[in-house]
Amino acid sequence: MQIWLRLLLIAVIIISASSIVWFLLGSTAYFQRGMDIIGTTVFWSAAVPTFLLIGLFTILIIKGWTPTSGGQYVVVFIGLVVSISLSVGLSQSVSKYGWANEKIESDTVKVTADNKYEYRIDLINLFQKNSHARLYLKDSGSGTETHIPVDIQTRKIVGLGVKKVNHWVMLEPTDNSSGYILYTTKELGIPEEKFEIDVKTGTSVRLEQ
């Protein structure tokens, strides 16, 4: 096999293998979720053919096969073009949301009964192993924004209805000026959970039901 052809095949193998790895990481959010319907379709229509072409090119390199006619060169180059095209398609189909970028679902912004804070709950990377929640607060007086981690059992959420107006949590003031009680609602689709929120320290503690 000519050196230039060997190098070309190796380069295409590396590019194609990299695109498959990138696709698998992206479609599963770095293995934090299962592959969805679109990802599965792309996998069978593009990733599998790319993998087969990688196998074919590897065999040609190992055997040192050399084209002996113009037609064979044409077939090889068609295979290379198809492999590159599939690789580009795989790379472009990858969504970065949920692993490289956070995927956030939020409920409607509300105001506490004492009118001190605007608040909402943010659900990050929902339906993934790395899902979690945080409470967004905005001081009505100073405009200061705060995010407080809340240990809501987001992995128990199997479905979430997102409407025009959503009330997934309620935040109630206490006798302590910096203390609030956060309740999850039925709209979140899990049994009610309750947390003590300390705005001053930016922390939350789960309360036993």
N, C-alpha and C positions, 0 to 999 in steps of 0.2 A: 504494500500500500504506500502511495506517495506520502511524503511527510506533510505536505500542505493539506491533503485530504484528512489525514489522521488528526492533525491539529484542529481542523474545522469541525470534525465530528466530536472531538473532546470538548471543544468550546460549546457546541450546541447541547451536549449532554449535561454540562455544568449548568448552563442557563435553564434548561428544561427541568433538571432536578431541583434547582433553586426555586423555580416558579411553583412546583408541586408542594415543596415544604412551606413556602410562603402562603399558598392557598390553604393548606391544612391548618396552619397556625391561625390565619384570619377567619376561616369559616367556623372554627371551633373556639374563637377568642382565646387562643393559647391554651386549648384543651380545658376551657372553663365551662363549655356548654356543648350540647350535641349539634350536629350539623342539621340545618333546616332544609326545607324542601328545595329551595333554590340552590343551596350549596350542594345537596345531593345530586341534583340534576347536572350541575356544572362538573361535579366530580366524575360522573359516569360518561358525560359527553366530551370532556376535555382532559381531565387529569388521567383517566385510565388510558386513552389513546396516546397521550404524551409519555406515560410510563412504558407502554409497549414499544414506542419508537426509541426510547432510551435503551431498552433491552436489545432491540435490533441493531442499533448503532454500536453498542458495546460488543455484541457478537462479531460484527464486521471488523472492529478494531482488533479483537483477540485473534481472529483468524487471519488477519492481515489481508483481507480481500481487496482486490484491485479491479475496478471496472475495466472491461475489455472492449467496450463499444460505446458509441455516443449515446445510445438508448439507455444503457446502464447508468451513465453519468446523469442523464436527465432524471431517471427514477430516483437516484440518490439525492439530487438537489431538490426535487419535489418533496421528498421526505423531510429534508432539512427545513424547507420553507414552511411546511405544514407544522413541524415541531415548534418552530419559532412563533408561528401565528397562534398556536394553542397556548404556548407559554405566556405570550402577551395577554391573551384573553383571560388566562388564570390569574395573572397578576392584577389586572384591572378589575376583576370581579370581587376582589377581597375588600370587605368592609372593615375599617379600623375601629368601629364603634364597639365598645365592650372590652377592649384590651389595650390598644394603643391610645384610644380616646374613650372617655367615660360615656356610657349611654345612660341618660338621666330621664326619669319620669317624675313629674312633680304634681302635687295637688294644687287646688286653688289657694291663692294667698288670702289669709284671713287676719283679723286684728284681735288681740287678746281683750278680755272683758275690761281690763284696766286701761286699755288704749295705749299701753306703753310700747307694744311691739307688733309689727307685722310678722306673720310666720307662715311657713309651709313645710311639708316633708318632702325630701328628695330621695327617690329610690334609685340607686346606682347599679347598673349592670344587672337588672332584674332578670330572673330565670337562668342565672349563671352561678357557678360555684363561688365566685368572688363577689356576689351581690352584697350590698349593705345599704344602710340608710343614714341620713343626717338631717338634722333640723336646721332650717334657715330662719334666722331672726334678723329683723331690721329695726333698730331703735327709732321710734317715731319722733323723738326729739332731736337727736344728734345725726340720725341717718346712718349710724354705724351698722355694718352688716357682720353677722357672725354665723358660723356653721358649727353645729355641735353633733358629734357622732352619737347615734342612738342604736342600741342593740336590738332592733326589731328583727324578728325571725323571718327575714325576707325570703329565705330558701323554702319556706312553707307556702309561699304564694304561688299557686299553680295557674292562676288566671287573674287578670286585672282589667276591669272595665274602665276605660278612660272616657269620661263624658265632658261636656262643655264646662260644667262646674263639678268639682270633686272635693269631698271632705274625708280624707283618709285618716286624719288625726285631729284631735282637739287639744288645745293648750289652755289650761286654766290657772289663774294666779292663786297663790297661797298667802298666808299671813307673813311669810318671809318675802321681803321686797325683791330679792333676787331669785326666789324659788317658784317654780311652776310645776304642774302635773300634766304630763302628756299622755293622752289616751289614744289608742288606735280605734277605728270604727269598723263596723261591719262591711263598709265599702271596700276595705282592704282585703277582705276574703280570708282572714285568719281570725282565731279567737282573740278577744280583746287583750291587749297588753298595756301595762301602765308603767310610766317612768317618772322619776323625779328629776327635773331639769334645774341645774344651777347656772343661771346666766352669767354670774360673776366669774365663776371658774371655768365656764364653758364645758361642763361635764354633765353626764346623765347616768342615772342609776336605776336598774330595773326594780320595780316594786312587786312583791308577791301578791297574787290575787286573793 
